[in-house]
């Protein structure tokens, strides 16, 4: 982590594909829903 220039950011954004974005989105949703279910069960 540190200061990044626009060239690095452009390269990183170019490496993100639709499939990777969908997998990330689904993973975050599953984790979030799991935490909500866990919290409801503990109440």
Secondary structure, 3 states (H helix, E strand, C coil): CCCCCHHHHHHHHHHCCHHHHHHHHHHHHHHHHHHHHHHHHHC
